[in-house]
Amino acid sequence: VSTQSTGAGDQLEPKLVEGYNSVMFTSVAIGKQHTCALTKEGWIYSFGYGKAGQLGHGDSNSHFRPKKIDGFDTVHFISITAGAQHTAAVSESGKLYFWGKHKYLPGVIGPENVHFVQVAAGSFHT
């Protein structure tokens, strides 16, 4: 694995993220400056810049190693997506969750009679 870098913190070649051998990630979503990864168990890990709350850790702190999002012990997710400064995820029960920068749609969104199965985001929309 290479450690070649521009000196500005950029990783120019693929590098293994160490310390997660026991976690099986099934999908990854990449936003402008943050990343979310979904596990086989339906948990979400996130890392990167968190200034808009897009990491889902209840604050605007940045985390540069994957960190499990707490507070969803009884919720298992099946789909995740990341926009520029927001994240959305669909639970096993079909509910759509949203966090990060968006003043109109915080928390759980969508009508009660709609069952979501997947979610996708662009830079500024979901």
LINVEN-V237366 format. One record per pair of residues at least 4 apart in sequence whose ideal C-beta (glycine too) atoms are under 7 Angstrom apart, sorted by the first residue. I is the first residue (numbers start at 1). J is the second residue. Records with the same first field share a line. If there is no record, write none. Layout:
I->J + J
This chain:
1->15 + 16
2->13 + 15
3->15
4->12 + 13
5->10 + 11 + 12
6->10 + 12
11->15
17->66
20->66
23->39
24->39 + 40
25->37 + 38 + 39
26->38 + 39 + 40
27->38 + 80
28->35 + 37
29->36 + 80 + 81 + 82
30->35 + 82
31->54 + 82 + 83 + 84 + 85 + 87
32->84 + 85 + 123
33->48 + 49
34->46 + 47 + 48 + 49 + 50 + 54 + 55 + 82
35->46 + 47 + 48
36->44 + 46 + 80 + 82 + 87
37->45 + 66
38->44 + 77 + 80
39->43 + 45
41->76
42->76 + 77 + 78 + 92
43->68
44->56 + 69 + 77 + 80 + 89
45->66 + 67 + 68
46->55 + 56 + 67 + 69
47->63 + 64 + 65 + 66 + 67
48->55 + 62
49->62
50->54 + 55 + 57 + 60 + 61 + 62 + 63
51->60
52->60 + 85 + 100 + 101
53->60 + 99 + 100
54->85 + 86 + 87 + 99 + 100 + 101
55->63
56->69 + 87 + 99
57->61 + 63 + 67 + 69
63->67
75->91
76->91 + 92
77->89 + 90 + 91
78->90 + 92
79->89 + 90 + 118 + 119
80->87 + 89
81->88 + 119 + 120 + 121 + 126
82->87 + 121
83->121 + 122 + 123 + 124 + 126
84->123 + 124
85->100 + 101
86->98 + 99 + 100 + 101 + 102 + 121 + 126
87->99 + 100
88->96 + 97 + 98 + 119 + 121 + 126
89->97 + 119
90->94 + 96 + 116 + 117 + 118 + 119
91->95 + 97
94->115 + 116 + 117
95->108 + 110 + 116
96->108 + 109 + 110 + 116 + 119
97->108
98->102 + 105 + 106 + 107 + 109 + 126
105->109
110->114 + 116
119->126
121->125 + 126
